[in-house]
Amino acid sequence: MKCIVAAVAATACAACIAGARPDMVERVRNGELTEARVSWWGFDASDSTPFIRAALSSGAKKVVFDRAEGPWQTLPLSETRGQI
């Protein structure tokens, strides 16, 4: 029984990481969180540029490129003043 519960919990956790988390994005925007994960905005295996740009311009002091279903593919990104 413990193995089944652990497997279900691991599957649920993986689903959270793979999908967007608008609730967490809102907390970053409200200033409740100073660290953000890019996956909260979303992930696209072929082009995650809009998600990465949104996370970088969110106002978070730290932006983490967390694990996703594949590599973070992006078009060129440019620095905004005071961002890096």
C-alpha positions in Angstrom: 0.0 0.0 0.0 2.8 2.4 0.8 4.4 1.8 -2.6 1.1 2.7 -4.3 0.7 5.9 -2.3 4.4 6.9 -3.1 3.8 6.3 -6.8 0.7 8.4 -6.9 2.4 11.2 -5.0 5.4 11.1 -7.4 3.1 11.2 -10.4 1.2 14.1 -9.0 4.4 16.0 -8.3 5.7 15.4 -11.8 2.4 16.7 -13.2 2.8 20.0 -11.2 6.3 20.5 -12.5 5.4 19.9 -16.1 2.3 22.2 -16.1 2.0 25.9 -15.6 1.2 27.2 -12.2 -0.8 30.5 -12.5 -1.3 30.5 -8.7 2.4 30.7 -8.1 2.9 33.3 -10.9 0.3 35.4 -9.1 2.2 35.1 -5.8 5.4 36.3 -7.6 3.5 39.2 -9.1 2.1 40.2 -5.7 5.6 40.2 -4.2 4.8 37.2 -1.9 7.6 35.2 -3.4 11.1 36.5 -4.5 12.1 33.2 -6.2 10.4 31.9 -9.2 10.6 28.8 -11.4 10.3 29.2 -15.2 8.0 26.2 -15.4 5.3 28.1 -13.5 4.7 30.2 -16.6 4.8 27.1 -18.8 7.0 24.9 -21.0 7.0 24.2 -24.7 9.6 21.6 -26.0 10.0 23.5 -29.3 10.1 27.1 -28.0 9.7 28.3 -24.4 10.8 31.9 -25.2 7.6 33.5 -24.0 7.6 31.6 -20.7 11.3 32.4 -20.1 10.8 36.1 -20.9 7.8 36.3 -18.6 9.6 34.7 -15.7 12.7 37.0 -16.2 10.5 40.1 -16.2 8.4 39.0 -13.3 10.2 41.0 -10.7 11.5 37.9 -8.9 15.0 38.3 -7.4 15.9 34.8 -8.4 14.6 32.8 -11.4 15.2 29.1 -11.5 15.3 27.0 -14.7 13.9 23.9 -13.2 13.6 20.4 -14.7 11.2 20.1 -17.5 10.1 17.5 -20.0 13.1 18.4 -22.1 15.7 21.1 -22.6 14.6 24.8 -22.4 14.6 25.8 -26.1 14.5 29.5 -26.7 15.1 32.2 -29.2 17.8 34.8 -28.4 17.0 36.7 -25.1 18.2 40.2 -24.4 19.1 41.7 -21.0 16.8 44.3 -19.5 18.4 47.0 -17.4 18.9 45.9 -13.8 17.8 42.3 -14.6 21.2 40.6 -14.4 
